[in-house]
Amino acid sequence: VVRGGLRADSLFFGARDRAPTASGAAPEQNRAAQGFHLGKKATVDVAVVTGLHALASYGEGFRSPQGRSLVEGQTTPFATVRSYEGGLRYAARGMFESSIAAFHTDVSNDLVFDPSTTRNESVPGTARNGIAAELSVRPLKSFIVSSNVTYTRASFSESGSGYVAGELLPYVPQGVARTDMAIE
């Protein structure tokens, strides 16, 4: 099966800054900005054997800016995101599901938390490479246990603003694990 499509997004930001200036004055500063993004998506899904599927996907998306970084009337600047993923998914009669996928994501210009300014600051392009795995078991019709683990290597793909291509992004965890249990 081949699936594809377009996704249209629009973001509007409106902000009123009432923070006092260094002189103690409290000028109200209003800012509004709007932007549009059109992203392409495609997936190829191949049934290997009963219950086992091989998948490959491509998608374009965006990361929105911080509202307080915008200027009145500015077209909202989106960071372009391109993602590639390939993996396997297995499902057995609704009682057991698992998947594993490798991924690569490029972000045209990213944001990184800067503790000296206490906000996210614009940085050069970044890339994330990793693997994600998921396992869900439904031992009873109304009970489900789901576990996920992800390894990501997030690094700068470009140099600039004091960052060097290949260095890891600060404050981005390389490993994340999670388990959920639910009764329906």
Secondary structure, 3 states (H helix, E strand, C coil): CEEEEEEEEEEEEEEEECCCCCCCCCCCEEEEEEEEEEEEEEEEEEEEECCEEEEEEEEEEEECCCHHHCCCCCECCCEEEEEEEEEEEEEECCCEEEEEEEEEEEECCEEEEECCCCEEEEECCEEEEEEEEEEEEEEECCEEEEEEEEEEEEEECCCECCECCCCECCCCCCEEEEEEEEEC
